[in-house]
Amino acid sequence: MHICRSLGETPVADAGRLSTAKPPNRRVDCARIGRLLERAASPVREARDSRARAATRSSEIGTNTPWALPAVLARCVRCTGGVVDSTIRVCCPEVLAPKVRADFCGKRNAFAAKNHFRLRNLMTMLHSTSHLASLLRRAAISAAIASSALLVACDGGSTGTVTVSAPTPAPAVAPTAPTAPTPAAGSAGSAIQPPVVSAAALAAAQTTTPAAAASTPASPAADEAIDAPPPIRLDPEVMDFGIIPPSVTREGIVKLINTSQKELEILTVQPSCKCTTLGDDISGQKIPPGGFIELKAAMKAQSSPGTKKAEIKILVDGYSQVLNVNLRNEVSLPVRITPAYLNVVKGQPLTGRTVIESIDKQPFTVCAVGGKPPHLVGFDPATDAPRNQYLLEWDFERDFEPGKAPRYWIIETDRADCPLIDIFVRHESTMPLPKLKLTDYRHSFGRIEQGVNPEFVVDITEIGAEERIVTAASDSSAAKIELVGTTLEGDTTHVTLRMIPNADTVGITYIPFKLYSSTRQQEIYFWGQIVPKGHTGCLSK
């Protein structure tokens, strides 16, 4: 998740959600965070030209100046009374100020750009004090080198004010008015105000004596996250689910083996897509040196043939880089097509060859392709026995209507467990035009007998709160499509539909229809083959 996008766009919008945010689950040693910020800012502090320049800059402090970023991050520690949520979103929406965002995300400064990629995973998967400390320190260094840093510390959340290190004894400076407490982030109707630091206080901070600097304890080594993947070996290296049927879920187990000499703690585990789900939650579990724990995961296959890859990201305490567990599967029917599509968009070859083979190596017959006799290289169906593998030669201008093609090119076989195989045709006339966000655009009723009215489900995500699915209407004279009902599961709306074919409809059938919501409509294709009752084997010859 990109830090510039994951935290939102407007500080006001994020601030308005502070009172309803989930309670943070970790406490932070604010004094230690303050020490880290001070260490990050000290090289710049020592390089200040003069007190006058410092006074000028102190009057410019605000969330729209990149060099005020350390102050913003320091206030993150205080704004919830010393408790920090797993993302900066809840605490400090000021980080999103345009100028700060531009600098922090590397659009203006190469150093910030270098650190941005390192911080991205930490920002999204953060759950421990030591990683938060490392994160704040890196962010402070980025902002300091980008333009100049403000020395700030954290007071533990008790007062909500900013404290600045000063020499002992303090120099004779004019007294300044006390800073106003920063309102708590959880207070309803309050907004987080930028910290206020007097010019004299900032000038005093620039002249900190060595004794005063020495009085601030150095942060422990544990505060530094190692910029490398954790020392964990995966067994197996890849969770390969092999060849699986469409829309089927398969489970697997991978061992996380600790190859180091110290105990490792799992902070959090996050799949890369909705197709992957986790078994038992291993967050918080510890792996002893030389030991292992098991991660259970399940991967749901897509509905269309082809290869699918996914990842599970694991964050380990003390390491800034995540461990990636790779998952893969190949979706295929009992008869496999390679490649699983025809790419005939403008500029691509209009002829080619496709391999058709049975996964179990059993012989079968290719009855028809697109309702026509197939062009099989080196095979004569009149004289040759059935094979378990064929080479199909196709020609777009010969096999399809001029200038257009069906979305799926259907191959018919004599296998009872795989009578139809579809090849997706990539062409200007077949690309979907999404109006509603469907989870899948492939919908088939397979092979059915006459008189059967199959039901199927279309899943839609991101439907507005006031939007409803109202009806469905077929654009084909071969069958009707009617709406059965809808159910809501999370952010997904499951729409159940029923197809009612005409009594005389037989053969490969494409049913284009429209699904209507209260504000939009989506064109969808439903396809399959209708055969007479009791028919087996090839229908087309």
C-alpha positions, 0 to 999 in steps of 0.5 A: 500500500503506497504511503501517499495514497494509503493515508488518504488525501485531505487532513480534514477528512481523516481528522473527522474519523479520529473519534471513531478509529479503532483503539491502538493495540500497542503502547510506545515509549515516548521518551525513546521516540524523543531521543531518536528524533533528537539524534536525527536532528542533531547533525542539522542543528549543529550546522545552523548558521545563526540564531537569527536564521533559526528564529526566522524559521521557527516562525514559519513552522507549519504543516506545509513546510517539509522541514516541520515533518519531525514535529508532526511525527513527534506529535503523533506519539503524543496526540493519543496520550502516548498510544500510537495506532498501527498507521499514522493515518489515525494520529497525524493527517497533517503528514498529507499536506501537499508540500510535505507529501511531495517531499516525503515521497521523493518527488523533490528529494532523492534521499527521501525517495530512497527511504520512501520504499523502505518505509512503505511496508513498515507504514502498512504493517507496523505493530511494534514499538521498535519498528515504530521507533525506527520508522520515525527516526528514518522519516525524521532523517529524510525530512531533515536532510531534505531541507532542515529539521526541527528538534522536537521530543515527546513528553509521553502524552501527558501534557500534549506540548512540545519540549525542546532540549536546552543547555544546562544551565539555560542561557539568559533569554527573554521568557516566552509565553507557554505553548498551548496544549495540543488537543487530544486526537480522540476529542470530538470536534477538535483538530490537531494543531501544529506545534509552537516553538519559540525562537528563543527555545529553538536558538537555545536548542542549537547551542546545546552543550556537550554535557547536555547532549551527553545527558540524553541517553542513546537509543538502544540497538533494538530501536534499529530495524535491520534493513534486510529480509528476516532469516527465515527459510520457507519449506516449500519455497513456493506454495504450488497448488498445481492444476486445479479446476475453475473456482475451486479452493485448495489449501496448503501449508508452508513451514517458516524455519528460523535459520538464525541464532535468536528468537524471531517474532511474527508481527503480522501476516497479510495476503496480497489479494482476496483470492488468498485466505489464511488459516490460524493467525500466527501474528505474535507467535515466536520462532525459536532458533532452528525451529519452525512454525507452520502457516496454513493458507488457501487459494481460490482459483479464478473461473477462467483458465490460466496461471494465477500468482499471489503473495503472503507478506510477513513482517518480522520484529527487527527487520524492515523488509517483509518476507514474501511467501509465493503462491501459484496455481494453474486453472484448467479443465480436464482438457487443457488449452495452451495458450489459454487465449487468442490475441488478435488485437490490432497489430498482432498476427491473425494466424497461429496454433494452439495445443489441446491436450488431456491432463490425465493423458486419456485419448479424446475426440475434438468434435468441433471448434466454433461450431465448425470442423477443426483444423488439426495439424497432422491428424485425419479424423477419418483414418486416425485413432483419437489422441490425447494431444492435438495441435489446432491451427487457427486463422482469424479471417477464416474462422471468424466473422469479418471484423468481430469475434465472440468473446469465447471460442468454444471447443467441443469434445466427446469427454463427459467431464469436459464437453466444452472448452473455451478460449478467450478471444482478445479483440477490440470487439470482445473487451468488456466495458465495465460499468459495474465492478464485477469480480468475474466476467466469465459466466457459463452454464456448461452443457445442459439438456433441453428443459433445464433452467440453470441459475448462476451468480454474478458478484459485484463490488463497490456498489453505493449505499443507495444503489440497488440491483433492480432487474435483468433483461436478455438481448437474445431471442434464444433465452430469457434472463430473470433476476432471482434475488440479491444478498450482501456479504461484506462489500460484495453483492451476490446477484442470483440470476436464472436463464430460461431457454426457449424450447427449440434452442439447441447447440452452442448458445451465447446469451448477451444480457444487461444487468440493471441497477438503480443508476447503471447497467452492465452488459454480460455474456452467458454461454454454453451448450443445450442438447436434447434430453439423453444425448451424450458424446459430440453434438456438432460433427 
